[in-house]
Amino acid sequence: QVQLVESGGGLAQPGGSLSLTCAASGSIFSINRMGWYRQAPGKQRELVAEIIISGGNTNYADSVKGRFTISRDNAKSTVYLQMNSLKPEDTAVYYCKAIRVGYAYWGQGTQVTVSS
């Protein structure tokens, strides 16, 4: 089992920044991919960004390219999402996801609200 705990959500003004943290614990060996997804009210959950743990390769949704940055600290089993130039449409619950041996684990989610 893998446990994921997200933190760092909150309220930001348009154009502002927030940083999210996802800490993994439990059977963290063989986690090969971690990522951030988000779900806005009435919408499907969508990929925001993901990172390959071993090589560090990243993938971003077009809507966040150039604004968001995903990174990892393998020693701490932690993944980060730096969100800059936030827009109201970034408002959603953000979920951390880990893939281990073909199985997906999810965190409980953290709310991000972008509003003036």
N, C-alpha and C positions, 0 to 999 in steps of 0.2 A: 504494500500500500504506500501511496505517496500522499502527503498532506501539503496543501498549498495555502498560504496565508497572504492575502493582499493588504496593503496599507498605502496611505498617501492620497486618497481621493479627497474631494471637497469642492468648495466653490471658488471659481476664478472668473475674472472679468474677461470679456473678449480681448484677445491680444495678449493675455496673460499666460502664465506657465504653471504647470503642476508636474510633480514627479510621483510615479507609482513604483512600489516595491512588491515583489513576490518572493517569499521565502519558502523553499521546499524542504521537507523533512520526511523521515521514514526511509523507505527503500529507494533512495535517490540514485543509486548506482544504475547505470544503463538508461538513465533519462537521456534521450538523444535530441529532443526538441522541446523548446518552451516558447510560449507566445502569449500575446494579449488579444483578447476578443472584447467586443462591446455589444450591448443590446440596448437600444433606445425603446421607449414605450411604443408598442404597436408594430415594432419591426423585428426582423429576424436577427439573431446573433451573427456578427460578422467579424472576420479577421481584421485586426488592426496591424499587428506586426508579429513576426516570429523570428527565432534565432536557433541555429544549429549549435548545440552545446560544444561539440568537439572542435569544429572548424570556425565557428563564429559567423558563418554566412547568415545574412538577414534577408527578410522579405517584408515589404510594406504594402498596405492598401494604398491605392492611388490617392485617396482622399487625405492621407496623412503624410505622404512623401515630402521631405523637406521641412517638416514641422516636428515630427516625432522621431525619437531615437530609442531603439531597444539595445540593451547591453546586458552582459552577464558577468557575474563574479563566481567562477566555478568553485573556488575555495569556500565560499559562503553559501553555495547552492542557491543563489539569489539572482533574479532577473529584474531589471529596471526598465521603466518606460518614462523617458523625459518628453514631456509634451509642451511645446512652445507655440506661440501664435494661435492660441486656442480660439475656436469659433463656437457659437451657440450650437451648431449641429454636431459638435463633439460631445454634447451632453448625453450621457448613457451610464449604465452600470458596466464597469470594466471587469472582466474576468481573466484570471491567469489560467493557462492550460499547460500541462506537461504530457509528453508522449513517452511512454516507457514500454518497451517490448510490445509495441503495437496497441497499447491500451492508453486511453486518454483519462487524465485526472483533471479536475477543475477546482478552483478556489471558490470561495463564497461570494466574491464580487465586492467591488467598492464603487460608490457613487461618485461620478464626476459631473458637476453642473457648471456650465459656462453661461453667465448671465450678468447683465449690467444692473 
